[in-house]
C-alpha cells in the first residue's frame, strides 16, 4: 500500500488553515532566508512560501547574495530574532562554503528555530522535552507512521543515514517513551558492516542517504514498511524536463514485497513542509502566551 504523504499533509494544512483563521490578534509569521541562487534551494523556498499562503501564515523572504559575509548574515538573522512579527526563522541549507552553518543555526533564537536544528532544541528532543521544536522531516515521518500503522511500540526501525536533518533526530524521536513509539532503533552508515543483513531485520526501513535506488529488494524484509526520504534527480531524456525525481529506494522492485511504502515524490516531502507550518504555529503560541 502506498503511503500518500501528499494527501495526509493536505489534511494537516487544512487543519492549520482553520486554526490560523480563528486567530484574533495577528497572523503567524515565517521568515525564510535564502543565500545565493541555487536552483534547488530556490524551489524549496518557493514551496514553503506557497504553503504559508495556503494556510494564511505571513511569509517574509530574505534573498541574500552568495558572497554575503558571515557577519552580515548574522546581522540579518539578529533583525529577525528581534522582529515581533516573525515567529519562525528558517535559513535554507546548504549555505555557501565560506559560512559556518553550525554558527548560523546556533545564532537563531531557539524559540523561533522552526527547523529544530538549534543545539537547545536538539538537546530537548534527546531528553524528551516536548517544549522544543522537532526537525520537520523526522516529525513528518513520525506522523506518517502513526497515520499508517497506529501503534509502533517495539518495532525495529533501521535508519540509513546519520545527518542532523533526518537520521540523528529521527532516531531520538522514535525511541521516546511516548504512546505509540518506544521503537528499537538502529542507525547505520557507509562504514556499517553487514548492512544488508541489518536492513533485512527492519520492520520499518528509513533510507536517507541521497543515493538513487540505493535500497534494493534484497535489502528489505517481506512485509516491511519503507519510508523513502531520498530526493534525487536522475537524467531521463524521455521525461518532460529531461530528468526524473526518484528516491533512495528501487521503488519498482521493492514495492511488491512491502506492506507499506512512500512514493517519491509525494511521500515524505509534503509532510516536511506541513510540519514547517506546524512549527511556525508553535512558535506563534510561544510568543503569545
N, C-alpha and C positions, 0 to 999 in steps of 0.2 A: 504493500500500500504506500502510495506517495504521501509524504507529509507536506501539505501545501502551506508553506510559510507565507505566501502572498495572501491567502485567504485569512489565515489566523492573524496576521499583522493588520490586515484591513479592519478586522473586528476590534482589535485593540485601539487603532487610530480613531475609529468611530466613537468608542467609549471615551477616549481622551477629548475628542471634539465636544462631546456633550458636557464633560467636566469643565472645559475652558469656557463654554458658552454660559455657564452658571456663575462664573466669577464676576464679582461686582466692582472690586477696586481697580484692577487693571489686568491686562493680558500678560502671561508669562513671556519672557524674552530670552532668546538664544543667540549668542554671538558666535559666529564661525570665522575663524582666522585661516586664510589661505595664503601661503607664502610661495611665490613663484607661479609658474604657468604649466605645471604638469597636467597633461590632459586627463589622466585617470583621476587625479585628485579633484580637478575641476568638476568632473562628472559626479563624484561622490558628494561634493559640497552642494551642487545643484539639487541632487535628490533629497538631501537633508532639508534644504530651504523649501523645497516643494512640499515636503511632509509638514513643515511648520505652517505653510499656507492652508493646507487641507484641514488642519486641526484648529487653526486660529491663533497659533503662537506667533509672536513677533520675532522676526529674524533680523540680525544685524551682521552683514557680511563685511569683513575686513580683508581686502585683497592687497597684499604687500609684495614689493619687488623681491626677486630671487636673491639679490645681493644685499638685502637689508642686514644690518649688523645685529648680532645677538642682543646687544644693549638696547637698540631701538625697538626690537621685537618685544623685549621685556617691558619697555615703557608702554607699548600699545596694550599689552596684557594688563598692566597695572591700571590703565584707564578703565578697562572693562571690569577689573576687580572692584573698582570704586563706583561703577555706574549702577545706580539703584534700579534701573530698568532692565538690567541684564541678570538673569537667574542662572544661566548656564553658559560656560565658555568651552568651546571645542577648538583646539588647534589641529588642523588637518595634518596628519602624518603621511609620508615621511617629510622631514624638514631638510633643507639644504645641508650638505656635509659640514659647513663651517659653523653650524649652530648645534649646540648640545641639547638634544631633545629632552634628556632627563632634567636638565636645569630648567628648561621652559615648562615642562609639566609640573615640576615642583613649585614653580612661581605662581601657578594658577591658584586662586582662592579655593581651598578644598571644599567649601560649601557651594562652589559653582563648577566644580570639576565633573561635568556630566559624562565624560569619557571614563571616569573612575580609575584613572592611572596615577593620581597623586599618591605618594607614599602613605599618607594618612588614611586614604580610602582603601588602599591595598591592605594596609595593616588591619583596618576594621573588618574587611572581608575575611581575613585569615583567622581572626579571633571570634568571628560570628556576630559582630556588632552591626545590626541592620540599619543603624542611623547613617551609614556612609553610602556612597554611590558604588554600585556594582558595574563593571565594564559592560557595555551594551551587548556585544556578541555573546559572551557567556550567559548573561541574563536572558537573552532571547532564546538560546539553546535550552536553558532550564525550562522555560515556559513551553517550548515546543515539545519537550519530553513529557511534561505534565499534561499537556493537552492531548497527547497521543497515547501515552502509556499509563497515565494516572500515577499510581504509586510505584516508584523505582527503588524503594528501600532494598538495600543489599545487592543491587545489580552490580555486576562487574563492568565498569566503564574503562575503556582504553582510549587515551587521547594521544594522538600522534602530533607532536609539536609542543614546545615549551615557551612560547612567546608570552610577553606580559599582556598582549592584546587578547589572546584566547587561552592557550594551554595552561599557564600557571593559575590565573584567576578562575578558570572553569573547574580545574581540579579542586581548588579550595571551596568553591561554591557547592559542588555536587557531593562533597564529603561532610557537609554541615549536618549538625544534629537538628534537623528540621523534619517536620512531617513530609513524607513522600521523597525524602532524599536519603542520607546515610549510605551513599554508594561506596563500594570498594573501587578505588581509582588507581589506575596505572598510567603513568606518563612516560612515553618513550620518545627517543630522538634518534638522530642518524648514527649515534655511537652505540645504540642498544643492540645487544646480541640476541639471536633467535627471534627476530622481530615478527616473522610470520607466525611462529608458534604462540607468541603473546597475543597478537591481534585475533587469532582464531579462538581465543578463550573469552573474547569480549561479548557480553550481552548487548552492550551499546558501544559502537566504534565511532570515534570522532576524529577524523583526519583534518589537520590544519597546518599543512606544510607548504602549500603553494607550488605543488608539482602536479601537472595534469595527468590524470589516470594513474596516479601512484598506487592506489589501493586496487588490487586485482582480486578476482573471485576466490583465489586460493588463500587469501588472507582473511576471509570473512566466514564466521560460523553460520551455518544454516539457521535461519530464523532470527538472526540478529537485527538490531535497529542500527542504521547507519546515518549519522548526521554529517553531511559533507560541508565543511567550512570553506573549502578552497574556491577561489575565483581566479581562473587562468584564461588568458587569451591565446588561442592557437590559430594559425593561419588556415584558411579554408577558401580556396578560390571560388567555390560554388556558393558560398554564403554571400548575402547581400552586401555586407560591409567588408568582405574579404577575410573575415575571421569569425570564430565562434567562441563563446564563453563556456568553459567546462569547469568541473570541479576537480578535486583531488582523487575522485573515485571513478573507476572504469564503469560508468553507470550501466551501460548496455549489458555487461556480463555479470555485474554484481546484483543488479535489481532483482533478477529472478530468484535469488537464494535468500533475500532479505524478507523479514516480516514488514519492516518499515524503512523508508529511505527518503531523504530530502533531494529534490531536484536542484540543479544549478543551470540557469538562475531560477529564482522563485522559491528558494528554501530558506536558508539562514539569513541571507542579505536583507530582505524586507523586515525581518524581525529585529535586526540590528538597528535599523532606522526607527522603528516603532519604539524601541527601548530608549533611544536618544530622547524622544519626546517624553517618555515616561520619566526619565531622569530630570529633564527640564522642569516638568511639573513638580517633581520632588524638590528641586532647588527653589522653585517659587514658594512652596509651602514652608521651606526652611526659613526664607526671608520674610515671611508674613505670619509668623506665629503670634 
